[in-house]
Amino acid sequence: MTFPQGPNNNGGGRDNRPNPFNPFGNNSNRDSNNSGSNGQQKPFWQRPWLYIVLIVLILFFIFQMFLGSSTQTINTQDGMNILTNQASDVESVTIVDNTQQVQLKLKNDYKKTDPTTNRERNYGKDVQFYYTTAQQAQVVRAVEKANPSNGWTATMHSTSMWTYLLSSVVPFLIFFALIWFLMSRMSSSTGGMLGMGGKKNSGKLADGQIPKTKFADVAGEEAAVQEVEEIKDFLQDPAKYKALGARIPRGVLLYGPPGTGKTLLARAIAGEAGVPFYAMAGSDFVEMFVGLGASRVRDLFDEAKKNAPAIIFIDEIDAVGRKRGSGMSGGHDEREQTLNQLLVEMDGFDNDTHLIIIAATNRPDVLDPALLRPGRFDRQVAVEAPDLEGREEILKVHAKGKPFVPDIDLHSVAVRTPGFTGADLANVLNEAALLCARVGAQLIDNRAIDEAIDRVMSGPRRRSRGMALDELRNTAYHEGGHALVAAALHNTDPVTKVTILPRGRALGYTAVMPTEDRYSQSRNELLDQMAYAMGGRTAEEIVFHDPTTGASNDIEKATSIARQMVGLYGLSTQLGAVKWLDSDDDQGLDGLRPREYSDATAEMIDEEVLKLIETAHTEAWQILTDNREILDELVSRLLVKQTLNEKELKEIFANIKMAPEREVWLSNPNCPDSDKPPVPIPEALKKSAGLPQQQL
């Protein structure tokens, strides 16, 4: 593939896209279980409108108490002038000593012209003014001289209990009520206030206690279904097994790549047996505070025992079941305490409880050995990506309810999707339906399925004005180099499609399709893959003498294959059949495991990797040089049509010059190759596999 990339961008492929044609790639789709809600209504004191109404009422009362007074304040000069010159208009006077305030009750409204606006202002009959300590004697003499008709008095201002509460206590109550409201909102996602208390158990009875899923809904996994069939029989009729002294497995571990249907299979077991199905994710047990996860484990098992026979399903158990002591926190963190409680609970029930534990994971290698021992997870069932027949059965299941044109062949779709999981295949048909609905089509046709497969593999086509013509031609030579090298080698899969239409992050791509399902690869197949990966970069060097950054993902793949050949597969004469490198999934103490070989060995590994890369580069260069005319013809057609299918490619590659066969490789020169051929495959085995008798 060709990837647009600047000098500072990281190269590499689409990490979040499955590549079914890459034996070292991992699909990244992930099963997801929607937990749902229990539908319970919140208590009235947790509703936000209650707190809003209380705050508004309290503020209203405070406003009325402190700001609702009708007495107007005048300046001291005007107040003394009323007492001195308008004494006949004063009805009563109150002197408040501690606030140095004089309150006047007049017979008529007091009016005065505002000097700033030159407008008359009416202050009303109740006015007040303030005085200083030095003026106290003067004010008293003026009041005595005025001699109000209703008399005068002196008093001290005192605050009532309600005023004190409103001004000092209520603000704190409002603050704590707001904090409690926020915490109660958090409790819906953390299981109580700060994760303490609240709901005890996040496990739920799915789909009205008993799932409706059946084994007929689990297509493409016949081997896995057969392994768990007896669990269904035991839950339905345990007496049959007890009569023979058989003990049904207490736990079943389903492991395999994401999207292969592990959760669906677990639900089908409960649906077939007609028993309650409790489902939780491993991350649901892990909480912030030590002990909460263990408490949830106890609650889940106690609830399931009350409804036995039942099935407990723990998805992504590696979130809680990792090897103890593998983290930086020693052995006392919450996850390990939860794992300890899970181990105790799985030992704490006997065979008479009719309780089966089913767990699913993508990483069985990281689980604690105590979790996998007999008596806990007695049976481990691989749920792998389906083979050709399995993919066709899965497509038939997901095709129900979708209208197709009459010439749709689901078998051909299954042939074109090697390595796809059940989730990928469901996504293909769903994308095809969406594409048809987008253009207003009534039936799903082959073009929609072709586009859907490309979308799942490489992402949607980019709708832009297109690349510059020089860059478009460069991309055509790059993808043409991939296709030509793959076609000229002896151990690669057939090239089925070449396109220079941008899709996802790729400016173009070349598709090779396996003719059959494979589960291992030979050394020559790996070497051919490296040469095929270097074909794009080599074509740029031969034609333009100035390679681009578009080959970064190809170089990454070739380097990964070479490093695994040397460090994992023992395909190096110099280093021998020794595992020097650890896989990415086995890094010990959070990736801090020291390497187990010397600096000299590390240097030899680098030399061997470089040698393999350079050999692949040379092979690609030789093929492209010998077939330069074919490369130019391929690029010319690509620039016109932009996409070439398998039939058109066969026509172009009709006169291709094949690469020479490699010499026989010996892992040890002291162990010469044997001239004796392998035994022939029996004819009966060929017939059972659907192969013609003359093949092999």
TAGILIN-V611615 format. One record per residue. N is the residue number from 1. PHI is phi in whole degrees, 0 to 359 (none if undefined). PSI is psi as a letter, one per 30 degrees, with the letter a starting at -180 (none if undefined). OMEGA is omega in whole degrees, -180 to 180 (NA if undefined). Layout:
N/PHI/PSI/OMEGA, N/PHI/PSI/OMEGA
This chain:
1/none/l/177, 2/250/k/-176, 3/243/k/175, 4/291/k/-175, 5/201/k/174, 6/270/l/-178, 7/298/f/-176, 8/258/g/-179, 9/271/k/176, 10/283/k/177, 11/278/a/176, 12/113/l/-176, 13/274/a/179, 14/281/j/-176, 15/295/f/-175, 16/263/g/179, 17/241/k/177, 18/287/k/175, 19/240/j/-174, 20/291/f/-178, 21/264/f/180, 22/257/j/-176, 23/291/f/-178, 24/254/f/180, 25/276/l/179, 26/239/k/173, 27/291/k/-175, 28/246/g/175, 29/289/l/-173, 30/223/k/176, 31/293/k/178, 32/231/k/180, 33/247/j/178, 34/282/j/-173, 35/285/e/178, 36/81/a/-176, 37/226/l/-178, 38/277/f/173, 39/76/g/-179, 40/282/k/-180, 41/277/k/-180, 42/290/k/175, 43/296/l/-172, 44/297/f/-177, 45/284/f/176, 46/260/g/-179, 47/274/k/-174, 48/292/e/-177, 49/297/e/-180, 50/297/e/-179, 51/289/e/179, 52/295/e/180, 53/296/e/180, 54/298/e/-179, 55/296/e/179, 56/297/e/180, 57/296/e/-179, 58/296/e/178, 59/296/e/179, 60/294/e/180, 61/295/e/178, 62/297/e/179, 63/297/e/180, 64/295/e/-175, 65/285/e/-173, 66/262/f/-175, 67/244/f/-176, 68/271/g/-178, 69/290/k/-179, 70/265/f/-179, 71/284/k/-180, 72/261/k/-179, 73/261/k/176, 74/245/l/-179, 75/282/l/-174, 76/296/e/-180, 77/298/e/179, 78/293/e/179, 79/295/e/178, 80/294/e/180, 81/293/e/177, 82/296/e/-179, 83/292/e/-175, 84/270/e/-172, 85/258/f/-179, 86/235/h/-176, 87/298/f/-179, 88/292/f/-178, 89/270/f/-178, 90/272/k/-178, 91/268/e/178, 92/204/l/-179, 93/225/k/175, 94/232/k/178, 95/259/k/177, 96/260/j/-169, 97/288/e/-173, 98/288/f/176, 99/254/g/179, 100/52/h/-174, 101/229/k/176, 102/241/k/-179, 103/253/k/-177, 104/250/k/173, 105/247/j/-173, 106/260/l/176, 107/281/e/-180, 108/233/l/179, 109/295/k/177, 110/269/k/-179, 111/236/k/-179, 112/207/k/177, 113/279/k/179, 114/284/j/-176, 115/295/f/-178, 116/278/e/-178, 117/251/f/-177, 118/58/h/177, 119/243/k/-180, 120/282/k/-179, 121/241/k/180, 122/260/j/-180, 123/268/f/180, 124/85/a/-177, 125/272/f/-180, 126/252/j/-180, 127/229/l/179, 128/211/l/175, 129/212/l/-177, 130/247/l/180, 131/220/l/180, 132/266/l/-180, 133/299/e/-180, 134/292/f/-179, 135/268/g/-172, 136/300/e/-179, 137/295/e/179, 138/297/e/-180, 139/294/e/-180, 140/297/e/179, 141/296/e/-180, 142/293/e/179, 143/292/e/179, 144/295/e/-179, 145/291/e/-180, 146/293/e/177, 147/50/i/-178, 148/302/l/-176, 149/296/e/178, 150/259/g/176, 151/82/l/179, 152/221/l/-179, 153/211/l/174, 154/242/k/-176, 155/213/l/176, 156/245/k/180, 157/280/k/178, 158/235/k/-179, 159/273/k/179, 160/284/l/-179, 161/297/e/-179, 162/293/e/178, 163/295/e/179, 164/297/e/180, 165/297/e/-178, 166/295/e/-175, 167/275/f/-175, 168/242/e/-175, 169/272/e/-175, 170/301/e/178, 171/304/e/178, 172/292/e/178, 173/297/e/178, 174/297/e/-179, 175/297/e/-179, 176/291/e/176, 177/295/e/178, 178/295/e/178, 179/298/e/180, 180/296/e/178, 181/297/e/179, 182/295/e/179, 183/293/e/179, 184/293/e/176, 185/291/e/178, 186/292/f/-175, 187/295/f/180, 188/294/f/-180, 189/250/f/-178, 190/246/g/176, 191/79/h/179, 192/122/l/-179, 193/297/j/-177, 194/57/h/179, 195/83/g/-179, 196/254/k/-179, 197/87/b/-178, 198/72/b/-177, 199/290/k/-178, 200/281/e/-167, 201/226/k/176, 202/269/f/178, 203/290/k/-176, 204/224/k/170, 205/280/j/-172, 206/273/k/173, 207/52/h/179, 208/66/h/175, 209/80/e/-177, 210/236/k/180, 211/297/l/177, 212/265/f/-180, 213/290/k/179, 214/237/l/179, 215/298/f/178, 216/296/f/178, 217/277/f/-179, 218/259/i/-178, 219/266/l/175, 220/81/g/-179, 221/229/h/-177, 222/298/e/-179, 223/297/e/180, 224/293/e/179, 225/296/e/179, 226/296/e/-180, 227/292/e/-176, 228/255/g/-179, 229/299/e/-176, 230/289/f/176, 231/295/e/177, 232/298/e/180, 233/296/e/-179, 234/296/e/-180, 235/293/f/179, 236/278/e/-176, 237/219/i/-178, 238/292/f/-177, 239/296/e/-179, 240/298/e/-179, 241/280/e/-180, 242/293/f/179, 243/296/f/179, 244/264/g/-179, 245/75/g/-178, 246/277/k/177, 247/244/j/-179, 248/289/k/178, 249/302/k/178, 250/286/e/-178, 251/222/k/178, 252/232/k/178, 253/256/j/176, 254/260/k/-179, 255/230/l/-179, 256/162/l/-179, 257/298/l/177, 258/296/k/175, 259/85/g/-178, 260/270/f/174, 261/100/h/-180, 262/293/e/179, 263/295/e/179, 264/299/e/179, 265/295/e/179, 266/297/e/178, 267/294/e/180, 268/294/e/178, 269/299/e/179, 270/294/e/180, 271/294/e/178, 272/291/e/-179, 273/280/f/-179, 274/70/h/-178, 275/240/l/178, 276/299/k/-175, 277/234/j/178, 278/261/k/-176, 279/238/k/174, 280/218/l/172, 281/267/l/-180, 282/301/e/-180, 283/290/f/179, 284/293/f/-179, 285/277/f/-173, 286/270/j/-180, 287/237/l/-178, 288/289/e/-173, 289/258/k/-178, 290/296/k/177, 291/107/f/-178, 292/288/e/178, 293/297/e/178, 294/298/e/178, 295/296/e/178, 296/294/e/177, 297/299/e/179, 298/299/e/-179, 299/297/e/-179, 300/296/e/-180, 301/292/e/178, 302/297/e/180, 303/293/e/-179, 304/292/e/180, 305/295/e/179, 306/293/f/-177, 307/249/g/180, 308/297/k/1, 309/289/k/-176, 310/205/l/178, 311/236/k/173, 312/255/k/-180, 313/246/k/178, 314/244/j/180, 315/274/k/-179, 316/52/h/-176, 317/293/f/179, 318/295/f/177, 319/294/f/-179, 320/239/f/-173, 321/255/g/179, 322/294/l/-180, 323/303/k/180, 324/289/k/-179, 325/84/g/-178, 326/269/f/-180, 327/258/l/-178, 328/279/f/-175, 329/265/g/179, 330/79/c/-179, 331/221/g/-173, 332/236/g/179, 333/278/l/-175, 334/296/e/-178, 335/298/e/-178, 336/288/e/175, 337/295/e/177, 338/294/e/178, 339/298/e/178, 340/300/e/179, 341/293/e/178, 342/296/e/178, 343/296/e/179, 344/295/e/-179, 345/294/e/-180, 346/289/f/173, 347/271/f/-170, 348/271/f/177, 349/239/k/-178, 350/262/a/-176, 351/290/f/-178, 352/280/f/-179, 353/283/f/179, 354/56/h/-180, 355/241/k/-178, 356/246/k/177, 357/257/k/176, 358/239/k/-180, 359/233/l/180, 360/229/k/179, 361/203/l/170, 362/264/f/-173, 363/230/i/-180, 364/292/f/-177, 365/288/f/-177, 366/262/f/-178, 367/285/l/-179, 368/292/k/-180, 369/302/e/179, 370/295/f/180, 371/283/f/-174, 372/262/f/-176, 373/288/l/176, 374/301/k/-176, 375/104/f/174, 376/246/d/173, 377/264/i/-176, 378/293/e/-173, 379/237/k/177, 380/241/j/-174, 381/246/k/178, 382/278/k/175, 383/245/i/-173, 384/266/l/175, 385/297/k/-173, 386/290/l/174, 387/278/a/-176, 388/300/e/180, 389/296/e/179, 390/295/e/179, 391/296/e/179, 392/295/e/178, 393/295/e/179, 394/295/e/179, 395/298/e/178, 396/295/e/179, 397/295/e/-177, 398/280/f/178, 399/278/f/180, 400/297/k/179, 401/86/g/179, 402/249/k/-180, 403/277/k/180, 404/242/l/171, 405/290/l/-174, 406/298/f/-174, 407/269/g/177, 408/290/k/179, 409/241/j/-179, 410/293/f/177, 411/296/e/178, 412/294/e/176, 413/295/e/178, 414/296/e/178, 415/296/e/-176, 416/276/f/-176, 417/237/h/178, 418/293/k/-179, 419/85/f/-180, 420/285/k/175, 421/271/l/178, 422/301/e/179, 423/294/e/178, 424/296/e/-179, 425/294/e/175, 426/298/e/179, 427/292/e/179, 428/299/e/-179, 429/294/e/179, 430/291/e/177, 431/297/e/178, 432/298/e/178, 433/296/e/179, 434/295/e/180, 435/296/e/178, 436/294/e/179, 437/295/e/-179, 438/296/e/-179, 439/263/g/177, 440/82/g/179, 441/284/l/-179, 442/265/f/-177, 443/231/k/178, 444/273/k/-177, 445/247/a/-177, 446/293/e/180, 447/296/e/178, 448/294/e/179, 449/292/e/177, 450/301/e/180, 451/294/e/180, 452/295/e/178, 453/298/e/178, 454/297/e/179, 455/296/e/-179, 456/294/e/-178, 457/284/e/-169, 458/232/f/180, 459/99/l/-178, 460/289/l/178, 461/291/k/-179, 462/279/k/-179, 463/266/i/179, 464/224/l/-180, 465/291/f/179, 466/105/l/-178, 467/273/l/171, 468/297/l/-174, 469/298/e/178, 470/296/e/180, 471/290/e/177, 472/295/e/177, 473/293/e/177, 474/299/e/178, 475/296/e/179, 476/297/e/178, 477/293/e/179, 478/298/e/-179, 479/291/e/175, 480/296/e/176, 481/297/e/175, 482/302/e/-174, 483/295/e/-177, 484/293/e/179, 485/295/e/179, 486/297/e/-179, 487/287/f/-176, 488/272/f/180, 489/270/l/-172, 490/262/f/-173, 491/236/g/177, 492/257/l/177, 493/281/l/-179, 494/298/k/176, 495/279/k/-175, 496/250/f/-177, 497/197/k/173, 498/226/k/-179, 499/216/k/175, 500/245/g/174, 501/280/k/180, 502/298/k/-179, 503/215/k/-177, 504/63/b/177, 505/269/f/-176, 506/271/k/175, 507/279/f/178, 508/181/l/178, 509/202/l/177, 510/241/k/-177, 511/253/k/171, 512/243/k/-173, 513/239/k/175, 514/297/k/178, 515/277/f/180, 516/204/l/179, 517/287/k/179, 518/234/k/180, 519/236/f/174, 520/208/l/-178, 521/223/k/180, 522/272/l/180, 523/297/e/-180, 524/295/e/177, 525/295/e/178, 526/293/e/178, 527/296/e/177, 528/295/e/178, 529/296/e/178, 530/294/e/179, 531/296/e/178, 532/297/e/179, 533/294/e/-179, 534/275/f/-177, 535/296/e/-179, 536/294/e/179, 537/297/e/-179, 538/294/e/178, 539/298/e/177, 540/297/e/-180, 541/294/e/-177, 542/291/e/-173, 543/274/e/-172, 544/256/f/-178, 545/58/g/-179, 546/207/i/-176, 547/294/l/-178, 548/251/l/179, 549/278/f/-177, 550/293/f/-177, 551/268/g/-175, 552/298/e/180, 553/293/e/178, 554/295/e/179, 555/294/e/179, 556/298/e/180, 557/294/e/180, 558/297/e/179, 559/295/e/179, 560/297/e/178, 561/298/e/-178, 562/297/e/-179, 563/292/e/178, 564/290/e/177, 565/300/e/-177, 566/279/e/-170, 567/266/f/-176, 568/244/e/-172, 569/263/f/179, 570/65/h/-178, 571/260/h/178, 572/228/k/179, 573/293/e/-175, 574/287/e/-176, 575/260/f/175, 576/78/a/-179, 577/276/i/-179, 578/232/k/176, 579/275/j/-178, 580/264/f/-174, 581/248/k/174, 582/268/k/177, 583/289/l/-179, 584/295/f/-176, 585/274/f/-175, 586/233/i/-174, 587/244/g/173, 588/63/b/-173, 589/287/i/177, 590/52/h/177, 591/80/g/-176, 592/260/g/-179, 593/293/k/178, 594/288/l/179, 595/289/l/-173, 596/252/h/176, 597/215/l/-173, 598/278/l/177, 599/294/e/178, 600/296/e/177, 601/293/e/177, 602/300/e/178, 603/294/e/178, 604/294/e/178, 605/298/e/179, 606/296/e/179, 607/295/e/180, 608/293/e/178, 609/298/e/179, 610/297/e/179, 611/297/e/179, 612/295/e/179, 613/296/e/-180, 614/294/e/177, 615/296/e/177, 616/297/e/178, 617/298/e/180, 618/294/e/179, 619/298/e/178, 620/296/e/179, 621/298/e/-179, 622/295/e/180, 623/297/e/-178, 624/292/e/178, 625/292/e/-180, 626/289/f/-176, 627/237/h/-177, 628/298/e/-180, 629/297/e/178, 630/294/e/178, 631/298/e/180, 632/295/e/178, 633/295/e/178, 634/299/e/-180, 635/294/e/180, 636/300/e/179, 637/290/e/178, 638/296/e/-179, 639/295/f/180, 640/273/e/-173, 641/263/f/179, 642/71/f/178, 643/221/k/178, 644/239/k/180, 645/266/a/-174, 646/296/e/-179, 647/296/e/179, 648/294/e/179, 649/291/e/178, 650/298/e/178, 651/295/e/-180, 652/291/e/-176, 653/271/g/-176, 654/297/e/-177, 655/252/g/-178, 656/290/k/176, 657/268/j/-176, 658/288/l/177, 659/288/k/179, 660/292/l/176, 661/293/k/178, 662/283/l/176, 663/289/l/179, 664/296/k/-178, 665/266/k/178, 666/244/k/178, 667/291/f/179, 668/219/k/-180, 669/300/f/179, 670/281/f/179, 671/243/i/-176, 672/293/l/-179, 673/288/k/179, 674/267/k/178, 675/275/f/-177, 676/281/k/-177, 677/285/l/176, 678/287/l/179, 679/289/k/179, 680/289/l/177, 681/283/k/-180, 682/302/k/-180, 683/297/e/180, 684/297/e/179, 685/291/e/177, 686/297/e/-180, 687/296/e/-180, 688/293/f/179, 689/272/f/179, 690/80/g/-179, 691/265/k/175, 692/292/l/-173, 693/294/e/-177, 694/282/f/-179, 695/284/k/-179, 696/59/none/NA
